């Protein structure tokens, strides 16, 4: 069953606003781009503007048009920032995306030891720790973590070793927390579904009481036509689309309910 929601509720964030701009002025400015569901200037206890606010549109195209046209423009002689609203977790991930010290490394051979990793990665900078993940019987899981003292050294390792073939093609990249990995995979799934069928308004992974994924979920589209297109494509057996969607959906489910978490050290 695919729930249907007819409209996309899209919120944008505006900052560096002049204190004289109130809710009405904000509405008048953004209403030229489409239907505003709400406009709100953040204020302190005395009612004074905090210099930022929010506008909610009913169409993605209207919101994106407002961002494209107004971001960086002058309002009351002040250059404003206009962009999609991001939750705190999303902002933190965006801020930390380019700087990291802990590397996640996978696809190395079972014979690769901690000392081998130290020798190879140590050529790029000072290492503070190396871990090769192992089963209960001591057998290598063929992935591990390398933590650098300097983030620039960690970045150079990704450029040099990610995709390089030893016994197999290695993956070397930022070690992500489970929440970061889940958000990244959900973003890929959303984009793939949008390209194939249309705009997604919500996705939900079903979980049991302990928080483990039930390996099922729901996807809501913005229009009934998009729902029909998705169902029809699935029914007629569009193998290429199905294979891509199933792969992304499975990855997201595993990230949502898997037991192994990649944590920054």
N, C-alpha and C positions, 0 to 999 in steps of 0.2 A: 504493500500500500504506500503510495506517495502522496503526502498531504499537499494541498494546493493553497498558496497564499498569493493573491492577485497583485499586491503592490510590494515594491522594494522600499523599505524605510532606510534612508541613507543620511547619516549625520556627518557634517563637516565642522571643523574647528578653525576659529579665527583668533589670532592673537596680535598684540601690539596695537590695539585699538585706542584711539583718542578717547579721553574720559568723557567728552561731550557726546559721543555716540551712544544712543540709548536703544531700547528694543525696537522702537518704531523706525529709527534711522537704519538699523541693521536690516529690518524687514524690507524697507524701501530699496535698499541697495541690492539685496539678493533676489527680490521678487521678479526682477527683470529676466532672470534665468529659468524661472519655473515656479511651480506651486510650492510655497513654504508651508510645511505642516506646523513648524514652530520656529521662533527666533528668541534667543535668550542671551542677555549680557550677564556675566557673572558679577555679583556685587558683594561688598562687605556688609557688616552689620548695620552700618549707617546708610546703606544704599548707594555708596560710591562705587563706580565701575572699577573692576580689577584689571581692565585692559584686555579681556578676552571674552569670547562668547561662542555660541553654537547655533547652527542653522540646520534644520531637518527638511530634506526634500522628499518628494514621493517618487521621483524617477532618478535613476542612476545617471542618465544623460544630463539632466539639469544640474545635478551636483558636480559632475565632472567638468561641465562647461563653466560653472562658477569658479571652480578651482583654477582652471586653465586661464580664465580671463582676469581674475582678481588677485591671485597670488603674486606678491611683490609690488602691487600697485599702491598708489598713495591715496589714503582716505583721511581727510582733514590734515593733509600735509605729513602724515605718518605712513611709512611703508609697512604694510600688513602681511602677515603670513596666513594663507588659506590652504587647508589640506584636509584629507580624510581624518576623522576622529579615530584615535588609537587608544585602546585600553592600556592601563599601566603596564601589564605584562608585555604587550606588543611594543610599547615604547622602549622598555628596558632591553628587549631583544634587538630592536633596531639600533639602539645606542651602542650595544656591546658587540654588534655583528662583526665589525672590522677588527676588533682587538680581542685576542685570546692567547692564552699560554698553553692550554692543555690540548694535545693532539689525540685524535682517535685514529688508530691504524688497524686495518683489517686485510685479510687475504694473504697473510704471510704463512709460510710453511710450518708444519708441526714441529720441525726441528729448530726453528728460530728461537733463540734464547734471549733472556733479558740482557745478557752481555753483548749479544749481536746487535740488539736494538741500541744499546748505549753507544757502541762503537760507530754505528751508522749515523744516528741522529746527533751524536756529540760533535760531528764535524760542522754542524750549523750553529752551535752555541752552547752555553752552559745548561745542562739538564739538571733539574731538581728531583725528578723521580721517573721511573720506568716500571710499568706493570704489564706482564703477559698474563691474560686471563686463562685459567685452567679448570678442567673438570675436577670432580672429587677424587678421581684416581690419578690426577696429575697430568693428564693429557691436555695439550694445548688446545684452546678454542680458536686459535688462529686470529685473534684480535687482541688489542691491548691499548695502552695509553702512555704517552710520553709528555711530560710536563717541562716546559722551558722557563728559565728565569726571565727571559726577555720576549715580549710579544712579537717584536720584529723578526727575531730568529724563528719563531713558530710560523710566521707568515712565509718566510723564505723556504721552510721545509715543505709547505704545501705546494708552492710553485715548483720545487725541484723534484719531489717524490710522488705526488699524487698522480696516479695513472701510469706510473713507471712499472715495467714488467720485470719481475725477478722470477720466482717460480710461477707466480700468477701476477695479474695486474693489481697493484696495491691501491687501496684507497687510503689517503691521508688527508684529514680535515679537522676542523674544530670539533672537539668533544662537546656534544650538546646535552643539556639536561633533557629529561623525558618530555617536559612541557614544551621546550623549544622544538624538539624533533616532531612532536605531535602537531604543533602549529604549522611547521614547514610542510609536512606531508598533507595536512588538511588544505593548505593553500594550493598545493599542486593538484590535489583532487578537485577542488573548487574550480581552478582554472581549466582543467581538462574537461570537466563537465560543462562549463560555460562554453568552451570552444565547440563541443559536440552537440549540445542541446539548448543552452540558454543560461540565463542568470539564476544562480542559486541564492535563495534568501536565508536558508538555514540547513545545517546538517547535525545529526545527533547520533552518537554511538551508544547503543544500549549496554548497560552494565549490570552485573549482579550486585547484591548488597555489599560485597567486599570490594567493589570497584573494578573487578576484572571484566573485560569486554565479553559480551555474549556473541560477538562476531556477527552482529546484525545492526541495522540502523535505518534512519529515515533521511530522505533528501527532499527539500521543498523548493520548487521553482517559482519564478515570478509570474508566470502566466499559465493558463490551462493548455495553450498551444505547445509550450515547451514540455509540459508533462506528457502530452500526447506524442510528441516527437521522440522523447526518451523511451517511452513504453513501446512505441512502434519499432524503433531501431532495435530494441532488445528482442522483441517478438520475432522479427524477421531474421535474426541471427547475424547482425553486422559484426563479424568476427574480430576485425581490427579494432573497432571501437570498444567492443566488449572486453577484449584482452587488455587494452590499455586501462580502462576504468576499473576492472577487477584487480589488476596489479596495484594501482594506486589506492584503491579502497582497502585491499588486504594490508598494504604497508601502513596505512593510517590506523587500521584496527590493531595491528600489532604494536604500533607505537602507543596507542591509547591503553592497551590492556596487557602489554608484554611485561615480563618479570625483570628483564635486564634493563637497567637505566644507565645512560651515559652521563656521568656527573663531572663537572669541572673540578679539578683538584686544586 
